[in-house]
C-alpha cells in the first residue's frame, strides 16, 4: 500500500509543467550548454544580455530552456537569447539546460556580478581633532558608503602622494553596504601635510576599465614636536679670556616655533629673548642658561 503511494507521487511530479530535475554538473554525460559571454559584470540598473548555445553536437533532446528570475528570452533553434532592460537584482544566475535522459539534465549557470561604485568616501581621525604630536599614535578611518560587492573593494591610504597601506574587506555580501577601514599612524616631525584615501572597485577583466575609483576629501594636518638644537651644542663649561666677547647660539627647530628665555647674572641687566646672546666683554666668571 505504501509502495503504491510513493510510486503515484513520483508519477504526478514528473508531469508537473515547468518542473525540472537538475543533477550536479559533474554527472552531465553530454556537452554542457555554453553561455556567451561566459560571465557578466553589470552596473546596477543597466541593461544585460547573453546567449546560450544549448549544445553543439549530438543534441537529441527536445526539452531545453533557460531559467531566469528576470528578463525575457527568445529561442532560435538551439540558441536561446536572454536580455533584461535594467538589472535591479543583486543576486541572479540564469541557468541554461537540456534533458539528456528521463530525469537528468545538463546545466550551465551564467555568473553575474551586479556592482555599484561607492556613493561617498569620507576620511577622518578617530576621537581626535586639531594638531598631532610626534611619537603619539592616531587612527585614520576611511568610511565607504553603499558599495557592492564589498569583496571586490580595495581601500588605499595616502599621505601626500605616498601610499601608506591597502585594506581589503573580508565580507562576501553582494548587496550595497557601508564599511569603515582603519589605519594606525605614528607621525614624526616630517609627517605633517595632507592625508586622503581612495576606494577602488576592481571587478576583473570583464568589469569596467579602468576600475571605478572614488576619493575622499583631503585632511591637512600639523605635527607638533619639541625643540631640537641646530648643529652641535655648546661645550660645558665655555672658557673665555677675561675682557673677550662671548657669543652663544641656542637656535632650535620645533613646531610650534620655539621661544627663548635666557637666565643671566644680575650684573647683566639688558633683556635677551632671541636665539643668540652676545656679550661684548666678559670680566668675571658667570653662569648663563637658556630655555
Steps between C-alpha positions, in 0.01 A plus 500: 500500500777743597711405194207581270459843662868589445482386137191714440663809654807471277283452195300815574815712554653390170205649309488838677548772234829693525646267765866417436716243675855635496795276569845612606718620212753221541224243424429655158595234244468723193611846394411778734318809375727793424426863592641792303644690676594243766476762778326836535591805707210747501453834675181509706212625283680448167382263224646149468488225238653163413440208264509127574593232248319200645738246340734482201491127414273205572220726614213251491289648777186694424474623860727797566463852626637785705383565855520857624341719766487816288517596134371335184622222271482429129564155350657456156566132433731381777609855587324688779541876543440665838477871573385738770452873450611608847650251742394577857556164670823463694515121496407341168633204300304385190524127422504347152413129482396206289376154599734216406295214645169449675570689822841664460619820341821668387506847654724806469461804726588850386695679776388861527661763722279803562706792628459850634793743543522672840250780547744685726844457661582694819828523695525598868705447815355279769435700819741778406499852360761773474880464481677168554808442714807319371537151648131465592271246331191607306239306303387597153163365392377489140123445475361368171125532449261283296743291296445154350644245497719595795726198442637666183587825675853620582549803725836681478627754757732780386714773653554746218582279200655227716296183538489398866303175494222303329196351671259228380165383633435142609126535434340294220165680491387603151258779595611862566653557845690763696838406644775685687868414450762615752873569506714582805773760444784628723595834345850642522596865458517448122158330468269800495312600191215354304326167565233341278367160397352343189262209441560291188242246378697245296264261319751323278541496125123488438441806718539868407850611403654678672329384821272758667688710756346741752725719718441662836546863595849614604594544866782751558686421822761668720750304711638661816845394623731627773791738418827351379828695497638572156854377451722397790433613856740721693764329716456534872667702643610763246841659560534867409800729555411793728391802302411294191153497346263207538262370231246227585265338248189316617331482160252212496247343268154403622130528435359732612807722455687514832531813713815567702564600861852578623595484868773760552699630797351803669796706384377467143179697498418510127209267411564222249227296332652404165671176403851649536675688778791742451696655786770750404736427789515231767680632811420225750377143526125486429231234456256527211224262388231510234164326462 
